[in-house]
Amino acid sequence: MSRFLLDISPLRQSRAFRYAYAARTATVLVTGMLMVAASIQLFEMTGSSIAVAGLNASMAIPMVLALMVGGVLSDRMDRRKLMLYSRSVYVFSVSLFLINALLPSPTIWLIYLAATIGGAAGGISVPAMMSATPALVGREHLAAAAALSGLSMQIGGVIGPSLAGLIIAGPGLIFCYVIVLAAVLTTPFFLKQLPALPPKGTQPQQPAIFHAFIEGFTYMAKQPLLRSLLLIDLTAVVLATPLALLPEWGTQVLQLGPEATGLLYSAPAVGATLMALSSGWTKTVKHPGRFIIAAVMLWGAAVFALSQWVWLPWSLLCLACMGAADTVSKILRMALVQKHTPDHLLGRMSSLWMTQSALGTAVGNMQMGVVSRWSNPTTAFFIGGGACFLLSSAFAWRNRSLKHIEN
């Protein structure tokens, strides 16, 4: 059974990784709470799932722009400093959410502004954290570190949304934002404990930021494996991301309250957590690409199944299966990207990966919202999930570089 259990050797062997892990876990926990709180607040103010999808877009678009800069900076300067600077900006973003909620008449534009600033801060910090991981744990422990990072994300995703739903239904929205702000203030403390993390193998003369980003994009485009990893993830997030519809699904389709919406947001993280806890087998997979493709097919099938039965336990089960599939895909993709990229390009590769994830998720939420507005949430899940399953099946048949890559 030991080969199926989570490998925690990076936490045991690296003090620096333990601090980075604590900072990541705290960030993910409060981000899950923040997104549910802002989504519920927006839906109550507008009654529109498109407005909720706009929240994701207002965070994703600046994140994409910041990722271009953050990826290049992560390959040029101390990654620890980048993380500290960006987390400080994120504190300001959360403060805006709280200030807006305290106003006699909260405004929609201030919610979008706060999300925009938070997205930009994330765009700077995420490539720095991802590109620093090999230096913190060593390349031989990348799959284990990816599984642990996924676990922290999913545990935060389980606790955060559920806690947000309960707090909003109880003490209220403002109290939820206060807790988020208090937790965000702890992350700079953890990051200050990290050693200096300068990139290795940097060039004496550095090109301009835009040209440096293009250099990273060109490297990715010339590598069939890296190109395939980005495309297969886009298939899932663009076609079958159901998150923007969950407030509408919980309140209008299931006809339940904010507690149910919080559970719906938590369900993918529950499945992901269970999968991460049993992820020891991922480090021994001989052909990880085949498992990645199968995971994306399962993701599409789970979203499709969500449309087949309007019942809360069934919805939670489908979303949990989606989360489990996503975790398998992320663990294996992250390990392959970091293993097959030189250190001086890791920041840019990380930013490209996060760019397609953030932008693809925003597009996916928006297309789900549009289809739901045109028809209904059930139809959106039916079309998106089915299209994801069929396209990933075609990908499995056609793509050789991903299918035959070995660990």
Secondary structure as UniProt FT lines:
FT   HELIX           2..4
FT   HELIX           9..13
FT   HELIX           15..46
FT   HELIX           49..74
FT   TURN            75..76
FT   HELIX           79..102
FT   HELIX           108..137
FT   HELIX           139..141
FT   HELIX           142..169
FT   TURN            170..171
FT   HELIX           173..184
FT   TURN            185..186
FT   HELIX           187..192
FT   HELIX           209..222
FT   HELIX           224..239
FT   HELIX           243..245
FT   HELIX           246..248
FT   HELIX           249..253
FT   HELIX           258..277
FT   HELIX           279..284
FT   HELIX           288..306
FT   TURN            307..308
FT   HELIX           312..339
FT   HELIX           343..345
FT   HELIX           346..374
FT   HELIX           377..398
FT   HELIX           400..403
//
